[in-house]
Amino acid sequence: MSDSPAPLADPHLLFDTADGRRDLVILGSTGSIGTQAIDLVLRNPDRFRVTALSAAGGRTALLAEQAHLLRVNTVAVADPGAAPALREALRERYGAGEPLPEILAGPDAAATLAASECHTVLNGITGSIGLAPTLAALKAGRTLALANKESLIVGGPLVKALAAPGQIIPVDSEHAALFQALAAGKRADVRKLVVTASGGPFRGRTREELADVTREQALTHPTWAMGPVITINSATLVNKGLEVIEAHLLYDIPFDRIEVVVHPQSYVHSMVEFTDGSTLAQATPPDMGGPIAIGLGWPERVPDAAPAFDWSKASTWEFFPLDTEAFPSVGLARHVGTLGSTAPAVFNAANEECVDAFLAGQLPFNGIMDTVTAVVTEHGTPAPGTPLNLGDVLEAETWARARARELSAKATAEARA
């Protein structure tokens, strides 16, 4: 561990355009993080300018609208089949004589944009497909506002090997909170990191009571509005497991000094406990505007990026220990994080497949973690000191996805027999 404070952006990364605005590339622009980031940009035109957008390709009308509002140079879709619909949507949105932005299409399009000329790349893509754009942005020397936690989870050593000090600014609310709290002290004085969890929609339920929960119940989060995959990960608390691994990789704090506590109000986004007994907590009402603004604007703060508390009103803040029996995902995440190598990639890929199976009605809620645990166990323990490369990650993910699908199909068949 270093004695320096939380990593801040290096001076060589702090360049803005001649007019003082910061050029941005937003990946995953039609998703929850992307749309909120665009709202922040539109409210702060003197601070930010977006040069390029990327999305999966399922919401071409929205992507065209965003491109037109922001007057971007380039628009990209991961699905090549969506390119004609995007071109048509752009023609409908732009006036006669207005030049259309360049269109890129294909699985490598987001990575191409991530390496393009800009100050900051916001990676708001969901899933491990965000790894290649993360690596591309870091290789190109861009500041990376990272909302795509999966790319750090599955490719931790690869990402860390490329990242300069302060080049990654976390956008997750928990890691943005840790990032800010750590800036208040020396790393050597940190006793532990405390990551808070809302507990999701099923806080307080036993494992037995979770057996028959429905898709609709799992998608109803008590405090946050998020996409379906992240919402299900919050319901299983897989998101907290991923965040524990991410905190370990971002801040070089050992797993046994990273704690998870349940905080239903989601006011305190995480805390840092120092060796003198002091605990610094970062708190705002549940809103992603603040973390996104930290990612895009650091080291400057963006005024009114998120709502503030009204301290004249009484409120109650609660904290509870994590129920590891009902929600074993955090413990399993610690395990794969400790194993390292391809184990986190297997955990994440298997979980993504199982979440899809649950959303499709092909797997019960408890079956998500049961199946992920089975895939992780079957994968085994990587040999100590085994170097990791991108090919290893992709191969491990492919195997884990296929095996998770096989086990999910088997569980479905047995349930219907």
N, C-alpha and C positions, 0 to 999 in steps of 0.2 A: 504493500500500500504506500501511496505517496503522502507526504505531509501537506501537500497543497490542497486548497479548497476544491469544491466540486468543479469539474472541468468547465471552463468558460471558453468562449470562442476565441481562437487565436487571432492576433492582429491581421495576419495575412488573409483571413477569411472575412474580415469586416470591411469589404468594399461594397459600395453602393454605386448607383448610376450617377451621371453628371448632374441630374436634376434632384438628387438626394433620395430618389425612390429605390427600393430594393426589387430587383427582378426575381420572379418566382416561377417555378414549374410545379404544377399541381398534378400528382398522379392519383387516380381514383377520384376524379373531380365530381362524379355524380353520386358518390356514396355519402354517408353521414359526415365524415370528417371533411371531405372535399367541399360539400355544399356549405358547411359552416365556415370553412376557410375563405371561400369566395365571398360570403356575406361580410366577413371581416375586411377583406380587401376592398370591396365596394364601399364600405363605410370609412375607409382610410386611403383614398386615392392619392393623397400626398405622400404616403409612406411606401406603398406597394404597387407593383405592376406585374401582371401575369403574362408570360411570354408563350406558354404552352400548357395544354391540358391533355390528360389521357383518361380513358375509362375502359371498362370491359367491352362495351358495345351494346348493352341491352337497353339503354335509354338515350338513343341518338338525338331525340328532339330536345331533351334537357341539355345534352352536351353541346348541341348547336346553339342553343340559347345562351349558355355560358360563354361560348367562344365569341359570340356577337357582343355580349355585354362587356367583355373584357378586351375585345379587339386583339385576340392572341394571334401569334404568327403560325402556330402549328397545333393540330389536333390529332390525337392518336386513339385507335381502338385496338384492343387485343384480338378481337374476333375479325378476321379478314372479311367474313361474310357480311359484317355490319357496315363496311365502307360505303357501298352504294346508298344505303339508307341515310348514312351520315352526310354524304355529299348532297343528297336531295334535301335533307333537313337544313343544311347550311344555305342552300340556294333559296329556300323559302324564307329563311330568317334575314339574309342579307339583301340589301336593296340593289336595284339594277345599277350595274357599273361598279359596285363595291367588289374589290378583290377578295376571293375566298381564302381562308388560311390553308396552308399545306396540310394534306391528310396523310398520316402514316397508319398502316394496318399490319397486324400480325403479332405473334407472341413476343417479339423483340422490340416492339414499338415503344413501350414504356421505358425500357432501358436506354434506347436511343435518346429519348427526351431527357432522361435523367443525366445524361452526359453533355447535354447542350449548354450553350452559354447562358448562365444565370448566376445569381448569388446563392439562392436556397432552393432545394428540391424538397417539397413536402410529399413524402411517401404515405399516402392514405389508402393504399391498396389493401384489401383483406386477403389473408392467406399467405402461404409460403411462396406463391408466385411473385411476391414482392422482393424476393432475395436478389434476383438479377438486377433490378433497378437500383436497389440499395448499393450493391457492389459497384455498379456503373457510376453512380453519383459520387461515391467516395474516391474511386479511381480518378475521376475528372476534377477532384479537388473542390467539389461543391459542399456547402454546408447542408447537412441532411437533417431536416425536421422529420423525425421518425415516429409515425403512428403505426406503421406496419411491424408490430412486435415480432411476428412470426419469422421475419427475415433474420432478426438477431438471434432468435431461439434456434432455428435450424442451422444457421451458418455462423454461429458465434465466433469461432476462431478465425474464419475467413474475413468476417466483418471487422473484428478487432485488429487484424493484421494490416488492414488498409486504412483504418480511421486515424487521422491525426488528433492530437489532444483538442477537445472541444469541437470537433467537426460534426459530431452527432448531438443534436438537441432533442431530447425525448418529448413526445407530444401526448403520450398516455397521461391521464390526469395524475396517476400515482407517481409516475417517474418524473413528471414535471414538478410535482410537489417535492420529491426527494432532491431533485436537481437544485431547487431554490433553497431548501433547508440546508443542504450540504455546503452551500456557498457561505454560510455563516460561521464555519469553523474549519479546522484542519482535519484532514482525513484520518490522521493518527489519533485524533480525539473522539472518533466515532465509536460508540459501543455497539449499537445495532440500528438497523433500519426496520421501521414498522410500516408495513403495507396494509392499508385499510381495505375492507371488502364490505359492500352493502349487505351481503348475504343473499342477494338475489330474491326471486319471488317465493322461494321455498325455505327461507330462514326459519329455523325452529322445528322443521319436520324431521322425523326419523327416516332411516333408509326404507323401512317398511312402508311408511306413508308416502314415499316418493315413487313407489312401484307403478302406480296407475295415473300419474300426472299426464296431462294432455299437452299437445303441441301449443294450443292457444294459451294455456296456463304458463307454460315455460317462456313464451314470447312476451309475457306481460311483466316488464321490469318495474319495480316500485319507484325508482328514482331517475333512471337514465333512459333516453330514447336512442336506440342504437340499431344497427342492422341485425338481421336474423341470426347469423352465425355468432356474432359477438354476444348477442342477447342469450343464446343457448349456453355459450361458454360461461356467461355470468351465472346462469341458473345452476350449472354443474360445478361452478367455481374453478373450472379449468383456466379461466382468464387469470385468476389469482396465482395458479401454479405457473403459468407462462410469465407472469409479472415477477415472480420470485426469481426465476431463471434470468430474466431480463435485468433485474436489479443487480444480481450477482455479476453479470457480464458488463454492465455499464459502469459500475462503481467499485468492482473488485473487492466486494465484501463477502466473506465466506457464508455459505448457506446456513450454518448454525447461528449466524448473527442477523438473519433476516426473518422477521416474525410477521405473521398475518393475524389481524384482529378484525372482528366483524363490527362495523359501524353503520347501522341501518340508515341514518340520516344522510350519509354521503356528503357531509360538510367538510370533514377533515380528510384530505386526499392521501396523505401519508405523513409519517413523522420520522425524525432522526433523533435518537437518544445519544447524548455525548457522555464521556467518561466522568464528567463532574456531576452527573445526575440530571442535567438539563435536557428537556425534550423540546425540540422545535417542530411545530405542526404548521402545515400550509393548509389554509381553509378558505373556501368560497362556497356559495350555494352550488348545487350540482349543475354544472354548465361547462361545456368543452371550449367555450370561447377563450377562457384564460390560458389553458394549455396550448391551444393553437396559436394564440398571440405570442406566447413565449417561444414556441418553435419558429415562428416566422420573423419575429422582431428582435430576439435577443442579440445584444445585451440591453437594448432599449425596451421599455414597457409601453404597450399600446393603451392609451387612456380609454376607459370604459369598454374594455374588451369583453368583460363579463360582469354580471350583477354583483353587487357587494351586499354584505349583511346590514340589516337595520338593527343596530345594537340596542336600540331603545325598546325592542320587543323581546319578551322572554322566550327562550327556546331550551329544549332539552337535547343533549348530545349523549348517546349511549355507546358503550363498547362492550363486546362480548367475546369470549374465546371461540375459536373455530371448532366446529363439530367435525372431527376428522373421520368418524365412522360413517356419518351420512354423506360426507363430501370428501372422499379419499383422494381427490385429484391433486391437491396441493402436495400431499406426501409423495405421490407418484412423480410429480414434477420435480421435487427435490431429488428424488432418486435418479431420474434420467439426467438431471442437470449435473449431479455428482459424477455419473458415469461419463458424461461428455461424449465426444466423437459424434456418431450418427444417432445416438439414443434420443436426444431431444427432437431430431427430425422425425424419427419413427413415432414418437409420442404425438407430435403435432399433426402429422399426416393421418395417422389412424384416427385421431379425434375429429379432424375435418370430415373424414368419410363417415364416421359414426353420427356426427351431427346431421349430415345430409340424410342418412338413413332414418334418423329420428324424425326429422322434419317431413320426410316422405311417408311416415307411418309404418316403417319397416323395422323399427327397433324401439323397445321401451326405454324410458328415461334412464333407469338404472343400467340398462344394457349399454349405454354409451361408455361409461367408465369401465364396466366389466369387460367389454370388448377391447378397449384401449389397453387395459392392464394385461389381457391375454396376448395382444400383439407385442407389447413391450417385453413381456416375459419370454416369448418365443424368440424375439430378436436377440436376446442374450446380452452379455457384457462385452463391450469392445475391448480389444487388447490394450493394456496401458501404453500410453505414449504414441498410439497410432495417429499419424498425421491425417488431417482432413482436407479433402479437396471437393470442389463443386460436384464432380462426378460421383463421389461417394455419397454426398447428400442426396442427389437426384435418384441414385440407385436405391438407397435406403427408403426414400419416400415412395418410390414406385412399388417396392415390395410391401411396405406397410399399408399402402392404400389397397392393394390387391388382397392382402390377407385380411384386412378389416372388412372389406366387402364380402369375402368368403364367409367369415365368421358371422357377420350380420345376416347374410342370407340363410345360413344354417340355423341361427337362432329364430328367424322368422318362420322357417319351415317347421321347426320343432314346436313352435307356439301354435301353429295352425293344424298340426297333426292330431 
